[in-house]
């Protein structure tokens, strides 16, 4: 593995011992330096070895009969990138790609795989990516408080507050992005004009999650068990965290990470999940032994990112970015217009858009599934099992996500049904008969 030092224009190798291995692959006029000369070890990264993760929890019985319990806790949890970084290091923690226009001179190409540096690319065609040599493990402070109450022998209630604060999360930025300006984009305005994009992963992003969970649970008795849980969640972050140092959100404005703070795509505001199992009353081989199960899930929409496509108002070579928010966002909630795209506009010259990231609420979904089952035993060796399963019993149409490019005629149009969860399919049923012997 190797890296490239922009300041000196040199190839950086892990150690002096690697010089003989790497030297034949680079031109003789390209400097090669030892990693120790720029303050790095053989791994080309300073490993994070000082993580400290204290945790605390408590449980308190609030009454004499033991039916009310108060619980809580606090702790620090780290996201370890060791495995991710190891796979990333397989090709080096820093990489380059270039675009060259080849030509034939005297019947021979100037650029070949045997001599890839013979024909240098045009200025600004070399793309660079890498991670901070001091990239540390991001962490989260998690805290919770809950009250649990036994309502009756087989029925319990719980209300909980769950909070999480993410700190030093990795994010990506284009370190070679010029400052937004009315001058328009030019290669000369980049901090490093000889290079194109420099995608750089570093620490510093934050997140905040606050959630309320209310649950009622009944254990199996009198042939019935069920669980019903409602969650209200408010999750804000500067990145859509993937847990990967090189895959997190590339921020739009390199010089203003805070403007990226917005809703997290995959955490809706409301979720209500219900599961139930009921053993129908009845006796005999025909009427007895039937079991019915039901699953009912309801969810508000995911948070979607509005974008424009085509122009470069910021003058940073950003031709797909967030638009300006010019008024209260209306939701017709139809297939032709889930949201009103005219409530957005192209940003003014020299500016990035003011619309928050993931500021459009997409369609939610309603999903009701069910099933039934009955076993009939014949003598001691034979058992027949009758089953039935049904999806989307209500045959409710759950919309997919609308198109999010606001400066096209199709902005806000929905052309599909929900993909995940698989709530977009029509009502289906499956009957089965199984014989065990």
N, C-alpha and C positions, 0 to 999 in steps of 0.2 A: 504494500500500500504506500501511497505517496500523497503529497499535497503540493499546492502552488502558493507561494508567498507573493501577494500582490505588491507589497512595498518594495521588494528587491527584484521581483521578476524572476525568481529562482524556483527550481524544483526542490521540494523538501522531502528527504528520505528519512526513514525511522532512525537509522544509526549509521555510523561510519562503516560498519561491517557490511551494510547493504549496498554500498557504493558500487562494488564490482558487479552486483546483480542488476542494478538499475542503469548504470552508465551506458551500456550498448543500445538502450532503447531511446535515448534522447540525443539530439544534435550536440556536437562537441562545443558549440558556442553558447549553449544554454547552461547557465550555472546550476550546479547541484550542491546543496548545503545539507549539513547534518541537522536533525530535528533539535538537538541540544543547542544549536546556535541561535534558535529563536525561542528557547525556553520551554520546549516540549520534550516529553519522554518518548520512548520507542513506540508507544501506542498512539502518538500524535494527539492525545487528549488527556487532560488531568482527570482521573477517575474520582468520583464522589465517594469518599470513604468515611465520612463523619456524620452520617444520618443518626438522629436521636429521636425515637418515637415513643414518648411516654403516653400512658393511657390510664384512665380513671373511670370507675363505674360504681354505682350504688343502687341498693334496693331497700325500700322502706315499707313495712306493713303499717297502714294508716289506721286500722281499726282492730278491735279485739277478736272479731270472728274471722279475720284473715281474708275477707272478701275484697278489700281494696288495697292495691299495691301501687306504690310510686317508684318509678325507675328512672335512671338517668345515666349519662356518661359523656366523656370527652376523651378525645385521642387524636394523635397525629399519625397519618398514614402516608407512606411514600410510594410514588410510582417509579419502579425500578426500570431503567432503560437498558440495563446490561445486555439482555438478549437482543433488543432492537438495535442497539449500537453495534453489537457483535456482527449482526447480519449486514448492517450498513458498512462496517469496516471491511467487509469482504472485498469490496471494490474501492476501499479507501474512504476516509471520513470527508474527503473533499474530491470533487470530480469536475471535469471540464468536458464541454462538447463544443464543436466548432462547425461552421458551415463554409465550405470552400467551393468556388466555381472553377472546375477543372478545365483545362484546355490542352490541345494537342500541338506540340511544337516539334517539327522535324519527324513526325510520325510517332512520337512518344508522349505519353501524358505527363504533365508536370506533377500531378498528385497520384501516388500509388500507396497501397497499404504497406509496401516495403519501405517507402520514404514518405511518411505522412506529413512531415514538416517541410517538405520541399517547397510546396506552394502555400504560403500563409493565407488565411482567409482575409476578407475585407475587414476594415476597422469596425469593431463593435459586433462581430459575429460570434465571438467566443463567449459561451455561457458558462458560468461557474456556480457550483453549489457546494455547501459545506455546513458544518456545525461549529459552534463555539468550542474552542479547546477546553474551556472551563464549564461546559454544559453540565449542570447538576440535576439531580433527581427532583422533579416537582413534588409537592406534597399537599395534603389536604388536612385541615383541622375539622373533625367531625364531632358534632355534639347533638345530644338527644334528650328529650324529657317526655315521659309517658305516664298516663294514669290508667290502670287496669281495674275493672270491677266485675265481679261475678254477680250476674243478675239473678240467676237461678242455678240449680245443680249442673245443668248442661249448657248454659248460655252465658257468654262473657262479652264484655265491651272493652274496647281500648281506644284511647285518643293519644296521639303522639305528635310532638314537634320534632322534626329532623332538620338539622342545619349542617352545611358544609361550606368551608371557605378554602378555595384552591389558591395556592401561592407558588410563585416561581414556575409556572407552567411553561413548557416550550412553545414557541411560536416561530413562524417564518416571516422574513421581510426581504424585500429586494434592496440590498445594500448599494446598488448602483442606480437607484431611481433618482432622477433630478427632482428638485423642489418644484411644486406646482407653480405655474406661471402663465401669464397671458402671452409670453413670448413663443409658446408652442414648443413641441418636442424637437430636440436636435441631439445628435450623439455627443456633440461638444459640451452639452450641459450636464452630462453624467459626471459623477465624482471620478470615475475611471473610464475615460473616453475610449480606450482601446478595447474595452469589454462590453458585452451586452448585459444581460441580467445576471446578477449575483444573488442567488437565493441562499439566505443565511439563517440557520436555526439558532435561537438563543433563548435564555430564560427571561422571565419578567411578566408574563401574562397572569391575570387573576380570574377567579370565578367565584360566584356566590350562589348557593342553593338554600332556599327556605321552603319547607314543605309541612303540610298538615295532613295527618293520616287518621282516619276514623274507621274502625273495624268492629263488626259484630260477627261472632263465631258461635255456632252451635254444634256440639258433639253429637254423635249418632245416638239417638234415643227415640223410641216410639216410631222407628222406621225413617227418621228424617235427620239429615245433617246439612248444614249450609255455612257458607262464608261470604260476607259482603264487606267490601273495603272501598272507601272513597279517598282519593288523594288530590289535594290542591298543591300545586308546585309552582314556584317562581325561581327559574334558574337563569342567571345572567353570567355571561363569560365573554372574554375578548377573543376566544378561539372556540371552534367546535372540536373539543379535545378528542383525539383518537388514541391517546396513550402512546403515541409514536413521535419521536423527536423530529423526524423528517416528513411527517405526513399531516401535521396540523395546519390550520388555516394560514394562508399567506395573506398578511394584512394588506389593505389597499393603499394606505398612505404610510410609507416607511417611517415618516417623522411624527406620526401621531397614532400610537397604538390604542390610546384610550377611546378614540372614536369607533373602535371595533366592538365596544361593549354592547351586547344585545342579547336577545333570547337565544337559548340553545335549541337547535332545530328539533331534536328528537324527544324533548321533554315537554309535553303539552300541559296546559294549565289545569285541566280536570281529567281524571280517570275514575271510572266506577266499574269495579269487577265483581261479579257474582258467580258462585258455583253452588249447586244444590244436588242432593241425591235423596230420592224418596222411594221407599219400598211400599208399593201399593198394597192396601189391605185386600184380603181374599184368601180363600182356602181351596185346596184341591189342585190337581195337575193342570187344570185349564186356567183358573182364575188366580191361583196363588203363586207367589215367587217372582212377580214382576218388579223390576227396578227401573226407575226413570231418573235420568240425570239431565241437568240443564246448565248451560253456561250463557250468561248475559254480560256483555262488555260494552260500555259506552265511553267515548273519549272525545274531547275537543280536539281541534286541529293542531297539527304541527306548525311551527313557525318557519316561514319561507322568506327567502332573500330576494327583494326586488332588484332588478338590474336594467341598465340600458345597454345597447350594443351599437357600435359603429363609430361615433365621433370620439375625439380625445380632448374634452374640454379642459382637463387639468394640465395638459401639455407635458405629460409624463409617459407617454406611449401606453396609456391605459385606455383601451377601447371597449372594455366591458367593465362597468363599475356600477355603484349604487347611485340612483337618481336623487334629485331634489324632492322633498316632500312639501307640497304646496297647499295642502288643506286637509280637513278631516277625511280620513279614508273611508269611503263608502263600500258596502258589501252587498251588491245585488243578489249574490249567492245563486246564480244561475249557471248553466253550462256555458253560455255565451259570454258571461262576465261574472266570475266569482267575486272579483274586486274591481273597482273602477280605476283603470290604468291612467285615466286623465288626471287623477289626483297626484300624479308624479310628473316631473319634467326633467329635461336634460340640464345638468348643472351649468352655471354661468362660466364664462371663459376664465381660466386660471384657478378653478375651484374643483374640489371633490364634492360629491353629493352629500346632502345633510340627512338623508333617510337612514335610519338605524338598521343595523344588520339584523336579518330575520324579523322584520317588522310587520309582515303580513301573516295573518292567521289563516291557515288552509282549512279544508273541509275536515270535519270529524267523522266518526263512524259509529254505527250501531250494529252489533252482531249478536244474534241469538242462535245458539246451536243446542241440540238436544239428542238424546238417545234413550233407548230402552233395551232391556235384557231380561231373559227368563231362562232358567235351567229346569229341565224335566229329567228325572232319573228313572230308568227302566231296569228293574231288578237291581243287581249290585254292580254290574259291569258296564252298563250302557247309560250314557247321559247325552241328551240333546240340548243344545244351547241355541236359542233364538235371539238374534240381535238386530237392532236397527239404529242407524245414525243419520242425523239430519243437520245440514249446514244452512245458515241464513234462513231460518224458518219463516221469518217475516218477509222474505224476498225483497228486503230493503236495498235500494241502490246506494252504495257508498262511493262517493266521487273520489277520483284520483286528484293529484295535485295540478293546479292550473299552470299554464305557461307564465313565466315570471319576467320576460323581457317586455318592459312597459312601453317602449317606443316602437312597437310593431302592432299591427291590427289584431294579432292573435294574443296579445297580452291579456292575461286573466281568463283565457279560454280553457275549459277542461275537456280533454279528449280521451280520457281513460277512466277506469274504475280503480279503486284502491288495490295496491299490490301487497303492502305489508302493513298490518297483518292481512292475511288473505280474506279480506272482507268484501271484495268486489265481485265475487262470483254469484251467480243466480242460486236460487234455492235448489238443493240437491238432497237426495235420500238414498240410503243403501241398506238393503235388508240381507240378512245372512242366516244360515243354518249350519250348525257345526255338530258333529257326532263324535263323542269321545267314548272310547271303549278300551 
